[in-house]
Amino acid sequence: MNYNSKHLTNSPEGRDIASIIHPLTNLKSHLEKGPVIIDSGEGVWVTDIYGNKYIEGMSGLWCVSLGYGQERLVNAAANQMRKMPYYHLTNHKSHNPIINLAETLLNMAPVPMSKVWFANSGSEGNDSAARIVWYYWSATGKPQKRKIISHRQAYHGNTIASASLSGMYYNHASFGLPLEGFLHTTPPHHYRFAKPEEGEEEFATRLAGELETLIEKEGSDTIGAFFTEPIMGSGGVIVPPPTYYEKIQKILTKHDILLIADEVITGFGRTGNMFGTTTMGLNPDMIVCAKGLSSAYIPISALFVNDKIFEAISNESDRVGVFGLSFTYSGHPVSAAVASEALKIYEEEEIVEHVKRVTPVFQEGLRDLIDHPLVGEVRGVGLLAGVEFVKNKINHEPFSNELGVGAFCNQRAEEHGLIVRAIGDTISFCPPLIIDINEVEEMISRFRLALDDTWKQFKNISEH
Ligand SMILES: Cc1ncc(COP(=O)(O)O)c(C=O)c1O
């Protein structure tokens, strides 16, 4: 790998260090470590400013689903910018790009949906969904149903409400979050949270029981909604056991609690169906999507709401005077044009079919790593996977956090030309959906090299 001196203030790295606050980064160690500066991309590959090439095993931040270099998306943006770069949707205004997009989305929704609300990011989508939950219960005469439940380790975003929905410690610590009324329940991760000898079915039953106990303790007349990622992404790629959602949906229905599916990662083919809602058998009242919607070429998110919700919120807006939720860039025409073009690409290039073809090579290739002495669990669905390292493969004991085993592997992978993401000691994979079989094999063989380097480094600590 080629690197320039990071600390020369006129080097690109030095200028970055001198000027930028980086998200989800240790700000202090960044001053020493500096950035890897990515300059260009093509397909599943990205290239840094020194010409080093990497397989983008994470589609950036789980988002560049159609890969780099999609000229159709570039042209869609340029054409729309030329024709009409901006218009808004407030005060009864509209424009064709957003009408076309909303219609297409409603036609492809995995369960019947009534209308679409647009925003700029997954966080804003979830934040809007939380606001709509409150508005809905005010509209239906139960304004005390304000509490919202989600999973610990969930990631729903980073506005104040969506960070409160998130269940990651680093979104809360030192920020004074979560806000009151945001409750968290055990993540449906059998490998990590099952009791000894507890099968998947019993585990799902126990978690559903825990949820019901929480609802009853708080009072079901105070609980408005349950948010879930069909498959949890940033919390470590957690695939709930088969009957988990069936069990918890019964409880939610019994206690009159809305269900919101956060499909920000799982939407648009990632799990081998167009939506994770279908893959996991969900029946949500609202669905949030973003990322793959425009393949991240431009910021946009969409929130589907069903008839029941729309009817209530439209009546309430009539009572209040206007629907008081608004962003300047809601339904931005350039974002809408790019998203519509992306949806055409998903359809015309049969991306879901492609994902189904590539999935076995990806999932089985990674599952073969279970024999490696570091690997405790390999999990995933479609083109989404996590490989978790453990100190002890028998009792699943993790390495201590301070060792930074996952971070070490992440770094070694980069040195072998592969970008992955360490979530603690789980290495996550979420490659562009257009990845071909050779590229999947290349990605896994580069990962194997990083895994072996990591083993060499930590084998003395492992209790293998
Ligand atoms: C499941 C999920 N929801 C919401 C978000 C937040 O989306 P954004 O970063 O676009 O605000 C993310 C981002 O990673 C996510 O993975």
Ligand as a Chemical Component Dictionary entry (heavy atoms), coordinates in Angstrom:
data_LIG
# 
_chem_comp.id                   LIG 
_chem_comp.type                 NON-POLYMER 
_chem_comp.pdbx_formal_charge   0 
_chem_comp.three_letter_code    LIG 
# 
loop_
_chem_comp_atom.comp_id 
_chem_comp_atom.atom_id 
_chem_comp_atom.alt_atom_id 
_chem_comp_atom.type_symbol 
_chem_comp_atom.charge 
_chem_comp_atom.model_Cartn_x 
_chem_comp_atom.model_Cartn_y 
_chem_comp_atom.model_Cartn_z 
_chem_comp_atom.pdbx_ordinal 
LIG C1 C1 C 0 -31.459 0.285 9.598 1  
LIG C2 C2 C 0 -31.053 1.731 9.506 2  
LIG N1 N1 N 0 -31.961 2.677 9.769 3  
LIG C3 C3 C 0 -31.666 3.976 9.690 4  
LIG C4 C4 C 0 -30.404 4.386 9.346 5  
LIG C5 C5 C 0 -30.095 5.847 9.287 6  
LIG O1 O1 O 0 -30.002 6.252 7.974 7  
LIG P1 P1 P 0 -29.206 7.595 7.582 8  
LIG O2 O2 O 0 -27.784 7.371 7.963 9  
LIG O3 O3 O 0 -29.473 7.711 6.115 10 
LIG O4 O4 O 0 -29.820 8.693 8.347 11 
LIG C6 C6 C 0 -29.428 3.444 9.046 12 
LIG C7 C7 C 0 -28.064 3.861 8.664 13 
LIG O5 O5 O 0 -27.142 3.082 8.632 14 
LIG C8 C8 C 0 -29.746 2.082 9.148 15 
LIG O6 O6 O 0 -28.844 1.134 8.911 16 
# 
loop_
_chem_comp_bond.comp_id 
_chem_comp_bond.atom_id_1 
_chem_comp_bond.atom_id_2 
_chem_comp_bond.value_order 
_chem_comp_bond.pdbx_ordinal 
LIG C1 C2 SING 1  
LIG C2 N1 SING 2  
LIG C2 C8 DOUB 3  
LIG N1 C3 DOUB 4  
LIG C3 C4 SING 5  
LIG C4 C5 SING 6  
LIG C4 C6 DOUB 7  
LIG C5 O1 SING 8  
LIG O1 P1 SING 9  
LIG P1 O2 DOUB 10 
LIG P1 O3 SING 11 
LIG P1 O4 SING 12 
LIG C6 C7 SING 13 
LIG C6 C8 SING 14 
LIG C7 O5 DOUB 15 
LIG C8 O6 SING 16 
# 
